[in-house]
Amino acid sequence: MKIGEASRVSGVSARSLRHYEDEGLIVPGRFGNGFRDYCQSTVDRVLVIRSLLESGLPVRLIREFLPSLTEEAGVGTEVVCAEFLQEVQSHRDRLAARIAILSDQQAALDTYLREARRTDL
């Protein structure tokens, strides 16, 4: 299928499909005229990529582990999955730390605003 149909089927913009290709996340085939040709397995891979990106995972991590996440189970799959889960946990922990800092900053601003409004009366 051409990029427009792949975009419609996957719910991902044509621009995002090109970006995924530029990042090495997908490799669509090509028609004789050079147009991209997306097979169903590529569209399925796009759906996995989209889900992982929406979860907040960085492209670097997705690129590193995507081949092992989308291929058939084989030798070493358990090790890769465990390593991937460890990376996801580490990313989640970094996010939690950032959220805690932002929450503290938000609380400080709330306090400041309360005090500022109290003195305006």
Backbone as a chain_set.jsonl record, in Angstrom:
{"seq": "MKIGEASRVSGVSARSLRHYEDEGLIVPGRFGNGFRDYCQSTVDRVLVIRSLLESGLPVRLIREFLPSLTEEAGVGTEVVCAEFLQEVQSHRDRLAARIAILSDQQAALDTYLREARRTDL", "coords": {"N": [[0.845, -1.182, 0.0], [0.395, 2.301, -0.608], [1.831, 5.317, 0.849], [-0.199, 7.075, 1.728], [-2.425, 5.401, 2.131], [-1.326, 3.661, 4.037], [-0.973, 5.47, 6.082], [-3.639, 6.152, 6.658], [-4.664, 3.635, 7.444], [-3.059, 2.995, 9.658], [-3.348, 5.183, 11.294], [-1.403, 7.02, 11.658], [0.364, 9.893, 10.72], [1.476, 10.696, 7.36], [3.808, 12.118, 7.382], [4.886, 11.337, 9.869], [5.326, 8.648, 9.309], [7.365, 8.863, 7.401], [9.282, 9.997, 9.057], [9.703, 7.895, 10.913], [10.903, 6.121, 9.187], [13.222, 7.583, 8.509], [14.457, 7.517, 10.991], [15.179, 4.917, 11.128], [13.407, 3.036, 12.044], [11.457, 1.756, 10.586], [11.371, 0.052, 7.413], [10.142, 0.556, 4.568], [9.069, -1.1, 1.538], [9.725, -0.451, -1.962], [8.04, 0.828, -4.793], [8.34, 0.415, -8.372], [8.464, 3.006, -9.354], [9.625, 4.38, -7.323], [8.028, 5.146, -5.212], [6.961, 4.669, -1.834], [6.218, 1.465, -0.457], [4.11, -0.033, 1.644], [3.802, -2.884, 3.516], [1.582, -5.143, 5.283], [2.889, -6.076, 7.588], [4.716, -4.058, 8.1], [2.997, -1.949, 8.683], [1.854, -3.012, 10.997], [4.113, -2.952, 12.612], [4.468, -0.193, 12.775], [2.282, 0.451, 14.362], [3.081, -0.653, 16.796], [5.343, 0.914, 17.291], [4.151, 3.457, 17.487], [2.586, 3.088, 19.79], [4.585, 2.665, 21.725], [5.961, 5.118, 21.59], [3.903, 6.854, 22.393], [3.781, 6.075, 24.98], [5.846, 7.372, 26.026], [8.442, 6.548, 25.656], [11.819, 6.953, 24.579], [13.009, 7.468, 21.2], [15.524, 6.36, 20.76], [15.648, 4.16, 22.519], [13.519, 2.635, 21.584], [14.387, 2.092, 18.964], [16.604, 0.504, 19.524], [15.548, -1.823, 20.759], [13.321, -2.621, 19.31], [13.503, -4.491, 17.077], [13.735, -7.01, 18.38], [11.386, -7.043, 19.782], [9.356, -7.216, 17.948], [9.733, -9.438, 16.412], [9.59, -13.02, 15.91], [9.565, -15.173, 18.782], [12.619, -16.335, 20.039], [15.921, -17.718, 20.475], [17.435, -16.203, 23.203], [15.513, -14.271, 23.481], [14.215, -13.911, 25.918], [16.2, -12.737, 27.465], [16.614, -10.319, 26.113], [14.064, -9.208, 26.396], [13.976, -8.929, 29.175], [16.061, -7.118, 29.519], [15.023, -4.965, 28.071], [12.743, -4.405, 29.618], [14.025, -3.595, 31.941], [15.253, -1.261, 31.019], [12.947, 0.225, 30.404], [11.849, 0.464, 32.963], [13.856, 1.979, 34.177], [13.661, 4.341, 32.665], [11.073, 5.084, 33.4], [11.476, 5.545, 36.138], [13.153, 7.789, 36.024], [11.363, 9.613, 34.927], [9.496, 9.728, 37.032], [11.051, 10.947, 38.999], [11.449, 13.451, 37.808], [8.811, 14.325, 37.743], [8.296, 14.555, 40.49], [9.987, 16.683, 41.14], [8.829, 18.705, 39.57], [6.309, 18.779, 40.775], [6.97, 19.733, 43.325], [7.879, 22.276, 42.581], [5.519, 23.319, 41.543], [3.938, 23.368, 43.875], [5.392, 25.249, 45.351], [4.975, 27.524, 43.772], [2.197, 27.729, 44.012], [1.999, 28.349, 46.746], [3.341, 30.807, 46.751], [1.577, 32.303, 45.124], [-0.764, 32.255, 46.709], [0.116, 33.707, 48.967], [0.774, 36.126, 47.723], [-1.702, 36.992, 46.81], [-3.021, 37.282, 49.2], [-1.773, 39.468, 50.377], [-2.542, 41.441, 48.648], [-5.077, 42.211, 49.335]], "CA": [[0.0, 0.0, 0.0], [1.133, 3.558, -0.661], [1.964, 5.999, 2.137], [-1.484, 7.627, 2.141], [-3.244, 4.315, 2.672], [-0.68, 3.212, 5.278], [-1.276, 6.499, 7.071], [-5.044, 6.002, 7.039], [-4.841, 2.352, 8.135], [-2.343, 2.995, 10.942], [-3.688, 6.349, 12.105], [-0.167, 7.789, 11.813], [0.504, 10.78, 9.562], [2.503, 10.358, 6.371], [5.044, 12.748, 7.878], [5.43, 10.462, 10.92], [5.851, 7.438, 8.653], [8.668, 9.226, 6.834], [10.191, 10.184, 10.201], [10.054, 6.558, 11.408], [11.858, 5.585, 8.217], [14.474, 8.332, 8.694], [15.046, 7.067, 12.259], [15.559, 3.511, 11.006], [12.449, 2.2, 12.753], [10.779, 0.947, 9.573], [11.985, 0.06, 6.085], [9.131, 0.156, 3.592], [9.551, -1.451, 0.207], [9.58, 0.619, -2.959], [7.491, 0.493, -6.102], [9.277, 0.717, -9.456], [8.573, 4.454, -9.54], [10.275, 4.955, -6.156], [7.076, 5.38, -4.129], [7.043, 3.709, -0.74], [5.243, 0.369, -0.472], [3.972, -0.525, 3.009], [3.094, -4.149, 3.673], [0.849, -5.203, 6.548], [3.812, -6.241, 8.721], [5.278, -2.735, 8.39], [1.935, -1.205, 9.354], [1.782, -3.564, 12.358], [5.286, -2.423, 13.321], [4.165, 1.215, 13.022], [1.364, 0.5, 15.504], [3.903, -0.902, 17.992], [6.162, 2.12, 17.476], [3.261, 4.516, 17.959], [2.229, 2.781, 21.173], [5.765, 2.885, 22.564], [6.204, 6.56, 21.643], [2.854, 7.458, 23.211], [4.098, 5.738, 26.367], [6.913, 8.265, 26.45], [9.779, 5.978, 25.478], [12.601, 7.677, 23.576], [13.266, 6.775, 19.934], [16.758, 5.582, 20.92], [15.319, 2.894, 23.169], [12.667, 1.884, 20.665], [15.237, 1.621, 17.866], [17.492, -0.543, 20.033], [14.872, -3.049, 21.144], [12.183, -2.938, 18.458], [13.612, -5.741, 16.318], [13.481, -8.181, 19.219], [10.013, -6.988, 20.287], [8.395, -7.453, 16.877], [10.037, -10.685, 15.72], [9.198, -14.261, 16.58], [10.369, -15.547, 19.946], [13.732, -17.212, 19.695], [16.998, -17.795, 21.449], [17.841, -14.923, 23.771], [14.396, -13.33, 23.572], [13.939, -13.621, 27.324], [17.237, -11.812, 27.925], [16.317, -9.019, 25.505], [12.857, -8.681, 27.042], [14.349, -8.51, 30.53], [16.866, -5.906, 29.368], [14.089, -3.924, 27.658], [11.942, -4.046, 30.782], [14.9, -2.85, 32.84], [15.379, 0.078, 30.432], [11.66, 0.897, 30.58], [11.756, 0.8, 34.389], [14.792, 3.08, 34.408], [13.05, 5.535, 32.065], [9.934, 5.415, 34.259], [12.012, 6.108, 37.379], [13.61, 9.148, 35.724], [10.149, 10.426, 34.797], [8.938, 9.915, 38.373], [11.891, 11.939, 39.673], [11.132, 14.755, 37.214], [7.462, 14.686, 38.199], [8.416, 14.986, 41.885], [10.575, 18.031, 41.124], [7.805, 19.614, 39.054], [5.265, 18.911, 41.801], [7.511, 20.639, 44.341], [7.885, 23.624, 42.015], [4.126, 23.747, 41.475], [3.519, 23.685, 45.248], [6.029, 26.514, 45.719], [4.259, 28.59, 43.064], [0.879, 27.857, 44.652], [2.221, 29.069, 48.0], [3.65, 32.186, 46.389], [0.343, 32.956, 44.652], [-1.641, 32.454, 47.873], [0.677, 34.809, 49.757], [0.681, 37.361, 46.944], [-3.114, 37.391, 46.783], [-3.401, 37.665, 50.559], [-1.231, 40.803, 50.636], [-3.214, 42.394, 47.772], [-6.37, 42.616, 49.912]], "C": [[0.887, 1.24, 0.0], [1.051, 4.259, 0.691], [0.633, 6.565, 2.631], [-2.388, 6.57, 2.758], [-2.655, 3.797, 3.979], [-0.963, 4.199, 6.414], [-2.704, 6.339, 7.583], [-5.263, 4.742, 7.867], [-4.225, 2.38, 9.537], [-2.759, 4.132, 11.868], [-2.486, 7.235, 12.385], [-0.003, 8.643, 10.559], [1.601, 10.299, 8.619], [3.847, 10.945, 6.81], [5.702, 11.879, 8.953], [6.0, 9.18, 10.317], [7.223, 7.713, 8.043], [9.711, 9.399, 7.946], [10.632, 8.832, 10.76], [11.077, 5.911, 10.476], [13.22, 6.26, 8.38], [15.207, 7.876, 9.955], [15.462, 5.596, 12.226], [14.609, 2.564, 11.723], [11.663, 1.298, 11.807], [11.546, 1.058, 8.259], [10.918, -0.4, 5.092], [9.78, -0.26, 2.282], [9.377, -0.259, -0.722], [8.943, 0.045, -4.219], [8.541, 0.844, -7.146], [9.478, 2.205, -9.672], [9.195, 5.161, -8.333], [9.34, 5.247, -4.994], [7.221, 4.296, -3.067], [5.905, 2.689, -0.85], [5.219, -0.251, 0.925], [3.188, -1.833, 3.013], [2.431, -4.169, 5.052], [1.792, -5.341, 7.739], [4.47, -4.908, 9.085], [4.253, -1.876, 9.113], [1.785, -1.701, 10.799], [2.931, -3.037, 13.207], [5.077, -0.954, 13.682], [3.244, 1.345, 14.235], [2.109, 0.252, 16.819], [4.729, 0.344, 18.31], [5.314, 3.241, 18.061], [2.893, 4.312, 19.431], [3.392, 3.07, 22.118], [6.075, 4.381, 22.693], [5.166, 7.264, 22.507], [3.06, 7.153, 24.693], [5.247, 6.58, 26.904], [8.315, 7.706, 26.29], [10.532, 6.742, 24.395], [12.855, 6.813, 22.338], [14.503, 5.886, 20.051], [16.462, 4.202, 21.488], [14.465, 2.016, 22.255], [13.501, 1.294, 19.536], [16.089, 0.436, 18.311], [16.764, -1.871, 20.24], [13.737, -3.473, 20.22], [12.343, -4.235, 17.664], [13.282, -6.975, 17.156], [12.055, -8.201, 19.759], [8.99, -7.362, 19.222], [8.65, -8.74, 16.104], [9.574, -11.87, 16.542], [10.124, -14.528, 17.766], [11.453, -16.532, 19.515], [14.757, -17.22, 20.8], [17.372, -16.396, 21.916], [16.716, -13.923, 23.917], [14.116, -12.946, 25.012], [14.941, -12.612, 27.875], [16.959, -10.411, 27.396], [15.094, -8.397, 26.17], [13.17, -8.188, 28.45], [15.152, -7.217, 30.475], [15.973, -4.727, 28.972], [13.255, -3.456, 28.84], [12.759, -3.248, 31.792], [15.076, -1.41, 32.333], [14.09, 0.882, 30.607], [11.486, 1.334, 32.035], [12.658, 1.984, 34.723], [14.226, 4.392, 33.85], [11.889, 6.023, 32.928], [10.401, 6.066, 35.555], [12.511, 7.535, 37.174], [12.421, 10.098, 35.57], [9.544, 10.73, 36.161], [9.736, 10.969, 39.142], [11.609, 13.343, 39.13], [9.768, 15.245, 37.669], [7.508, 15.198, 39.636], [8.976, 16.399, 41.956], [9.541, 19.044, 40.644], [6.68, 19.823, 40.059], [5.71, 19.85, 42.915], [7.503, 22.086, 43.835], [6.468, 24.182, 41.927], [3.618, 24.142, 42.863], [4.127, 25.008, 45.696], [5.333, 27.687, 45.033], [2.868, 28.811, 43.651], [0.983, 28.649, 45.951], [2.488, 30.542, 47.723], [2.388, 32.93, 45.974], [-0.63, 33.21, 45.794], [-1.173, 33.648, 48.698], [0.538, 36.14, 49.031], [-0.764, 37.866, 46.918], [-3.574, 37.866, 48.151], [-2.92, 39.099, 50.845], [-1.884, 41.867, 49.756], [-4.511, 42.904, 48.375], [-6.196, 43.78, 50.776]], "O": [[1.992, 1.226, 0.542], [0.295, 3.845, 1.57], [0.363, 6.537, 3.832], [-3.035, 6.809, 3.778], [-3.392, 3.523, 4.926], [-1.165, 3.801, 7.561], [-2.95, 6.384, 8.789], [-5.967, 4.774, 8.877], [-4.804, 1.85, 10.485], [-2.552, 4.061, 13.08], [-2.542, 8.106, 13.253], [-0.213, 8.155, 9.449], [2.525, 9.593, 9.022], [4.894, 10.325, 6.624], [6.92, 11.703, 8.955], [7.036, 8.686, 10.763], [8.134, 6.893, 8.156], [10.866, 9.002, 7.796], [11.813, 8.642, 11.05], [12.001, 5.235, 10.927], [14.252, 5.589, 8.387], [16.437, 7.853, 9.985], [16.034, 5.09, 13.192], [14.962, 1.413, 11.984], [11.252, 0.202, 12.186], [12.27, 2.026, 8.024], [10.799, -1.592, 4.806], [10.888, 0.165, 1.956], [8.931, 0.809, -0.304], [9.259, -1.064, -4.65], [9.531, 1.505, -6.83], [10.543, 2.628, -10.124], [9.285, 6.388, -8.31], [9.802, 5.565, -3.898], [7.561, 3.152, -3.37], [4.795, 3.009, -1.273], [6.174, -0.908, 1.341], [2.043, -1.878, 2.564], [2.696, -3.303, 5.885], [1.523, -4.777, 8.799], [4.751, -4.659, 10.258], [4.595, -1.153, 10.049], [1.609, -0.898, 11.716], [2.747, -2.715, 14.381], [5.463, -0.518, 14.766], [3.413, 2.256, 15.046], [1.803, 0.875, 17.836], [4.801, 0.773, 19.462], [5.718, 3.897, 19.022], [2.892, 5.261, 20.215], [3.201, 3.653, 23.185], [6.413, 4.855, 23.777], [5.504, 8.17, 23.269], [2.573, 7.882, 25.557], [5.581, 6.511, 28.087], [9.28, 8.322, 26.741], [9.935, 7.138, 23.394], [12.908, 5.586, 22.423], [14.529, 4.784, 19.504], [16.969, 3.197, 20.992], [14.671, 0.805, 22.169], [13.34, 0.124, 19.19], [16.272, -0.521, 17.559], [17.31, -2.93, 19.93], [13.238, -4.592, 20.343], [11.394, -5.014, 17.587], [12.614, -7.889, 16.672], [11.56, -9.257, 20.153], [7.879, -7.779, 19.55], [7.864, -9.097, 15.227], [9.216, -11.739, 17.713], [11.299, -14.161, 17.756], [11.21, -17.442, 18.723], [14.492, -16.784, 21.92], [17.598, -15.506, 21.097], [16.937, -12.825, 24.429], [13.812, -11.789, 25.301], [14.578, -11.734, 28.658], [17.056, -9.431, 28.135], [15.085, -7.204, 26.471], [12.678, -7.139, 28.866], [14.945, -6.32, 31.292], [16.146, -3.618, 29.478], [13.079, -2.255, 29.046], [12.241, -2.328, 32.426], [15.051, -0.462, 33.117], [14.132, 2.073, 30.918], [11.029, 2.445, 32.304], [12.263, 2.883, 35.466], [14.309, 5.432, 34.502], [11.737, 7.222, 33.16], [9.793, 7.03, 36.02], [12.322, 8.393, 38.036], [12.465, 11.241, 36.025], [9.127, 11.859, 36.42], [9.158, 11.789, 39.855], [11.539, 14.307, 39.892], [9.585, 16.43, 37.947], [6.831, 16.172, 39.965], [8.501, 17.22, 42.74], [9.391, 20.114, 41.235], [6.155, 20.93, 40.179], [4.925, 20.668, 43.395], [7.16, 23.007, 44.577], [6.236, 25.36, 42.199], [2.935, 25.157, 43.001], [3.456, 25.806, 46.351], [5.125, 28.731, 45.651], [2.415, 29.949, 43.773], [0.153, 29.516, 46.223], [1.928, 31.418, 48.383], [2.152, 34.054, 46.416], [-1.259, 34.268, 45.846], [-1.977, 34.498, 49.082], [0.223, 37.16, 49.644], [-0.994, 39.072, 46.999], [-4.422, 38.753, 48.252], [-3.63, 39.858, 51.506], [-1.802, 43.057, 50.06], [-5.003, 43.951, 47.954], [-7.166, 44.271, 51.354]]}, "num_chains": 1, "name": "protein.A"}
